[in-house]
């Protein structure tokens, strides 16, 4: 059983998971993703951070939502991570964050991943995210692929 809840992004558990994510991204893409994320984006109104724990109480995944200033109806999914070898963590975490986004009044979630990160790309597509035009800092970035999903009842 996976338990997901909002958490403090400055906690030791959060920092550990974010470090694991950065190391994983560095291996896959050659970039840990530090420059496209600012902790304060999650700490402002309209942002949130969540951690997933397994049955043993271990932190095994995390994810964040931040508001897009240019599109107030859209939340951007950031720093999404499920530890390798875990089952069901990514889906549980994604569903939790989608519910949080709905609760906060967002109508869509957008995200960016790298084209070489096929595991992530396939995960998002299996979970209803569709490729969309690159947005914000990702416009014109050849290695980036952006995805989005409308949030509505039954989504």
Helices and strands as residue ranges (DSSP letters): E 3-6, H 12-29, G 34-36, H 39-43, E 48-53, E 59-68, E 71-82, H 89-103, E 108-114, H 118-126, E 130-132, G 136-138, E 144-150
